[in-house]
Amino acid sequence: MVKARTSAAELVESGHVRINGTREKSPGHAIKIGDVITIALDRTVRVLKVTAFNERRGDAASARVLYEELSEGNQSSRRN
């Protein structure tokens, strides 16, 4: 969602991230498969469900397969 870990930490510390509906204040909070993460970003809210982890950090494309987008406005395929 953001390019740098410091930016991600700032989002958490400023209260823009929820894990399973609870506002998170600690950037080091562990998440697990199945957790739902809500992120408030630049006038949008993204809701993501963690589906897998990668052993190493990767690029944005490899990260996209590790979560399911639950936000209605950001889904690439919508149901009619």
N, C-alpha and C positions, 0 to 999 in steps of 0.2 A: 504494500500500500504506500510505503514511503521508501526512499532509496537508501537511507542510512540508519544504522542502529540508534544513533543519537537522536534523530528525528522521531523514531518510534518511541524512544524513552520519553521524549518531551510530550508526545501525545498522551502517553499513559499518565505521567506525572501531572499533567494539566487536567486530567479527568475526562478525556475524550474517548476512553476505551472501557468497555464492559465485557466481562467474561461471565457467560451464563446469567446475564441480567444484573450482575453486581459490578458497580464501578470499581475499577482496579487503580491503585495508586502506586504499586510497586512494579517497575519495569522488569524485574527478574522473576515475576510470578510464573510458575510452571503451568503449562497447558497440556491437555491430553486429547487424544483422538475422541471426537464427539463433542468437544466444547464448542459453544457458539460465541463468537467474538463480534461485538458491535463496535464500529469505529466511526466517529464523527469527523469527517474530512471536508473542508471547504464547501460548506452548504449542502453536503450530501451525507447520508448515513449508509455505511456498508455493513451488511450482516453476513458473516461467514461461518461455516461449520468446518472444523478441522477434520480432515478425512485420512491424513497420513503425515508422516514426517520423513525428512530426508536426512541422511547421515552427514552430509556436508552442505554448506551454504552454496546456493546456486543462483542463477539469473532469474529474472521475473518469469520467464516462460516455464522454467522447471518448477517454480513455486506455485504456479496456477493449478497444477494437478494435485496439490496437497490440501485444497479446500474446496468446498462447494459454496457457491454464491447463493445466499438466501434472500438478498435484497431484491425486491421486485423490479426496480428501475435499472439494475445493473446486470440482469441475467441475459446471457447471449441467446438463449432459446426460451421463448415464453409459451405457456399453454393457452389455448384459446377457450 
